[in-house]
Every structure is written in structure tokens, then in C-alpha cells.
């Protein structure tokens, strides 16, 4: 009997933590209004999140809003994927030889398939690195030139922090990490928001807002940090230029390549990639 007790006790100890609730439900059942309580709680969730979003301030608010933005973006992507799955388009079938009955002449055969939009095709081209750029090759920049080592810690012994010595771009919603934990420091004096972009066909220069750093040829790390050096591909806001697509939609963002050394000139000069 003592052996049996030991075996049973070991079995209970091995049970995963948290399953005791399910076990209780199996043994004794649930309250009669359990489903209704759960439904009401889920219905109140939206109000609870809304209240939290209104009342939070500072860094917590920014982090919470960023998380909500990512959740909504993911939800929209999922919805779009389901809609694309249901899209129909005309099948590219060869015309069959021989006579076709009159009642079939107007009918087009359709096949269900995922429709690849132009934006996805554009992204694939960009990933393949098919850039037709004015400056094809650039001088490699050493890490010592790009970063300055900063000493930290009580006695200045720690040397894991780096200060970026080149011009950088950070977005509007950028929030710094707490200074204690920030590895790469981008000085505010070297942060740029606008660029002088020249249209190669119009031979005119425009002062445009930067939307983001698409690719820095030096390193993916510099692209992630938003470092702008000679040869960097930027995305600029060209909505003011009045450019339109073939379908008549206004072009919002376009790519431009940096043609100067911004840290020396104090401004970013770029050529629009048409």
C-alpha cells in the first residue's frame, strides 16, 4: 500500500501545472451561467483596451500603441489574404479549335487563384536587388569610422556602447530606449528628416520629406539603424510633385539615391530613381 501511495503521489507531481482547473471542470462541471459570463467578459474586452489606451501616458503608451498597431496590421493582412483567396480572374487558356455554340461565346472561363498585386511584385524585385541606380559602386566604410566607442559604467570600464558618427534618419514614432540600455546612440544633431531630391527628367530639385531608409549598401545593420551615407537608397514623399500611376492613382513614395556625403555637407542630396 505504501508503494501504491508513492506511485500515486509521483503521478500527481508529474501533472503539468495549471491543469487542475480543467480537472475540476471534468469532475464537478461548471456554473450554469459560465458561458454567459465568458461571453460578457469578451464583449467588455474592447472597452477595457480602449480605456487603457486613453489613460496610459509616456513610454508605456507608445509601447502599447505600437503593439496594438501591429495586431491590427496583422489582422488586416489576414483579412486581405482570405479575400485574395476568393478572387477570380480570367484563365489564360488557348482558344479551342472548332465551332463554339452561340450561348458559350460570351462566357469567360475563370479560375480561382491568388492574385499577386503590383506591390508584391515590386517588393520581389527590390528583394532581388534590381536597382538601376546612378551610383553603382561606393567606398566601403570601416566600423571605426562609422562608430565611436563610448565608455560607460561606474568606473568607465564598459565599452559596449557605440555612437553613430554619420547622418541618420529616425521615424516620427521613434522612441529611445532607456539610456542605460541603449547600445547604438544616434545624436539628434545628425538626425535628418528632409532631403534635396533632384528629378533627372525635369532637371529640378525638390525639398522632400524622408519616409525611410530602404537600403544602405554598406551593411544591413546600417539600414536597420537608418544610417545615411553616399549611395544609400531612401524612400521620399513625392505626393507634392503630383506624380500619378498609369491607373491614375497619386504616387505617395518613391526611391532616391544619396549622391553626396551628408555628414560633410550638412544636407542630404539625392537623385530620384525614375
C-alpha positions in Angstrom: 0.0 0.0 0.0 2.9 2.3 0.8 4.3 1.6 -2.7 0.9 2.4 -4.3 0.7 5.7 -2.3 4.2 6.6 -3.6 3.3 5.8 -7.2 0.1 7.9 -7.0 2.0 10.8 -5.4 4.6 10.8 -8.1 1.9 10.8 -10.7 0.2 13.8 -9.2 3.6 15.7 -9.0 4.3 14.9 -12.7 0.9 16.5 -13.8 1.5 19.8 -15.6 0.8 22.9 -13.5 -2.5 24.7 -14.4 -4.5 21.6 -15.5 -6.2 21.4 -12.1 -8.8 23.8 -13.3 -9.7 21.5 -16.3 -9.7 18.6 -13.9 -12.1 20.3 -11.6 -14.4 21.1 -14.5 -14.4 17.4 -15.6 -15.2 16.2 -12.1 -17.7 18.8 -10.9 -18.9 20.6 -14.0 -19.2 24.4 -14.5 -21.7 27.1 -13.3 -24.8 27.3 -15.3 -24.0 30.9 -16.4 -20.3 30.2 -17.2 -20.8 30.6 -20.9 -22.7 33.8 -20.4 -20.0 35.2 -18.1 -17.3 34.4 -20.6 -19.3 36.0 -23.5 -19.8 39.2 -21.5 -16.1 39.3 -20.5 -15.1 39.0 -24.1 -17.6 41.7 -25.1 -16.1 44.1 -22.4 -12.5 43.5 -23.6 -12.7 46.1 -26.4 -13.9 48.8 -23.9 -11.1 47.7 -21.4 -8.4 48.1 -24.1 -9.9 51.4 -25.2 -9.8 52.7 -21.7 -6.2 51.5 -21.2 -5.2 53.2 -24.4 -6.8 56.5 -23.3 -5.3 56.5 -19.8 -1.7 55.3 -20.5 1.0 58.0 -20.9 4.6 58.3 -21.8 6.7 55.3 -22.8 4.1 52.7 -21.8 1.5 54.4 -24.0 3.9 54.3 -27.0 4.7 50.7 -26.5 1.1 49.8 -26.0 0.0 51.7 -29.2 2.8 50.1 -31.2 1.6 46.6 -30.0 -2.0 47.5 -31.0 -0.8 48.8 -34.4 1.0 45.5 -35.1 -2.0 43.5 -34.1 -4.3 45.5 -36.3 -1.9 45.3 -39.2 -1.7 41.5 -38.8 -5.5 41.3 -38.7 -5.8 43.3 -41.9 -3.2 41.1 -43.6 -5.1 38.0 -42.6 -8.4 39.5 -44.0 -6.7 40.5 -47.3 -5.2 37.0 -47.6 -8.7 35.5 -47.3 -10.1 37.9 -49.8 -7.3 37.2 -52.3 -8.0 33.5 -52.0 -11.6 34.2 -53.2 -10.6 36.4 -56.1 -11.4 35.3 -59.6 -9.6 36.2 -62.8 -9.8 35.2 -66.4 -7.9 32.0 -67.1 -5.3 32.2 -69.8 -6.5 29.3 -71.8 -5.9 28.7 -75.5 -8.9 29.1 -77.8 -10.2 25.6 -78.7 -10.3 24.7 -82.3 -13.6 24.1 -83.9 -17.0 25.8 -83.7 -18.3 27.1 -80.3 -22.1 27.2 -79.6 -23.6 30.8 -79.5 -24.6 30.5 -75.9 -20.9 29.9 -74.9 -19.4 32.8 -76.9 -19.9 35.4 -74.2 -18.8 33.2 -71.4 -15.3 33.6 -70.0 -13.7 30.8 -68.1 -12.5 31.9 -64.7 -10.1 30.2 -62.3 -9.7 30.8 -58.6 -6.2 31.8 -57.8 -4.3 34.1 -55.6 -3.9 37.4 -57.4 -0.5 38.9 -57.0 -0.8 42.7 -56.7 1.7 45.1 -58.2 3.1 46.0 -54.8 4.1 42.4 -54.1 5.8 42.1 -57.5 7.6 45.4 -56.7 8.8 44.1 -53.4 10.1 40.9 -55.0 12.1 43.0 -57.5 13.5 45.0 -54.7 14.5 41.9 -52.7 16.3 40.6 -55.8 18.3 43.9 -55.7 17.4 45.0 -59.2 18.3 48.7 -58.7 19.0 50.8 -61.7 21.0 53.5 -59.8 23.2 56.5 -60.7 26.0 55.4 -58.3 26.6 51.7 -58.7 29.7 51.3 -56.5 30.5 53.1 -53.2 33.6 53.3 -51.0 33.4 50.8 -48.1 33.3 52.5 -44.7 35.1 50.9 -41.8 33.4 50.3 -38.5 35.9 52.6 -36.7 34.8 55.4 -38.9 31.1 54.7 -38.6 31.0 54.3 -34.8 32.7 56.0 -31.9 33.3 53.8 -28.8 31.7 55.2 -25.6 32.8 54.3 -22.1 30.1 53.6 -19.6 29.6 52.1 -16.1 30.6 53.5 -12.7 34.3 53.4 -13.5 34.1 53.8 -17.3 35.3 50.3 -17.9 32.5 49.1 -20.0 32.8 49.7 -23.7 29.8 48.2 -25.4 28.1 51.4 -26.3 28.6 53.0 -29.8 27.8 56.5 -31.1 26.9 56.8 -34.8 29.1 59.4 -36.4 27.2 59.6 -39.7 23.8 61.2 -40.6 20.8 59.1 -39.6 17.1 59.1 -40.1 14.6 58.0 -37.5 10.8 58.0 -38.0 8.2 60.2 -36.3 7.1 57.5 -33.9 10.7 56.7 -32.8 11.1 56.2 -29.0 14.6 55.9 -27.5 15.4 53.0 -25.2 16.3 54.0 -21.7 19.8 55.5 -21.9 21.2 52.8 -19.7 20.4 50.0 -22.2 20.9 51.9 -25.5 23.7 50.3 -27.5 23.7 52.5 -30.6 23.3 56.2 -29.9 22.2 58.4 -32.8 22.9 62.1 -31.9 19.9 64.4 -32.5 22.2 66.9 -34.3 22.9 64.3 -37.0 19.2 63.3 -37.5 17.7 64.5 -40.8 14.1 64.5 -41.8 14.3 66.1 -45.3 16.4 65.7 -48.4 17.1 67.7 -51.6 15.9 65.4 -54.3 16.6 66.1 -58.0 14.2 64.7 -60.7 16.5 63.6 -63.5 14.0 64.2 -66.3 12.6 67.5 -65.0 16.1 68.7 -64.0 14.5 70.3 -60.9 15.3 69.8 -57.2 12.7 69.5 -54.5 12.9 69.6 -50.7 11.1 66.4 -49.7 10.3 64.5 -46.5 12.2 61.2 -46.0 9.8 58.3 -45.3 12.6 55.7 -44.5 15.9 54.2 -45.3 15.3 51.4 -47.8 18.9 50.1 -48.2 22.3 51.1 -47.1 24.9 49.4 -49.4 27.4 49.2 -46.5 25.6 46.8 -44.3 22.1 45.6 -43.3 22.9 46.8 -39.7 23.3 50.4 -41.0 20.0 50.0 -42.9 18.3 49.0 -39.7 19.8 51.9 -37.8 18.8 54.3 -40.5 22.3 55.5 -41.3 22.5 57.7 -44.5 25.8 57.5 -46.4 26.7 58.0 -50.1 24.8 55.5 -52.2 22.0 54.9 -49.7 18.5 54.3 -51.2 15.9 56.4 -49.4 12.2 56.4 -49.7 10.9 60.0 -50.1 7.4 61.6 -50.1 6.7 62.7 -53.6 2.9 63.4 -53.1 3.6 67.2 -53.7 5.1 66.5 -57.1 1.8 65.3 -58.5 3.1 62.1 -60.0 0.4 59.6 -61.0 0.4 55.9 -61.9 -1.0 54.5 -65.2 -4.3 53.8 -63.4 -4.5 57.4 -62.2 -3.6 57.0 -58.6 -1.3 59.6 -56.9 2.2 58.2 -56.1 2.9 58.6 -52.4 6.5 57.4 -52.0 9.4 56.9 -54.4 13.0 55.8 -54.1 16.0 58.1 -54.4 19.8 57.5 -54.1 22.0 59.7 -52.0 24.8 61.3 -54.1 26.8 63.2 -51.5 28.4 62.7 -48.1 25.7 64.2 -45.8 28.0 64.3 -42.7 30.4 66.7 -44.6 27.8 68.9 -46.4 25.2 69.2 -43.7 22.4 68.2 -46.0 21.2 65.2 -48.0 21.3 65.4 -51.8 19.7 62.6 -53.8 18.6 61.7 -57.3 15.1 60.3 -57.8 15.0 56.8 -59.3 12.6 57.0 -62.2 
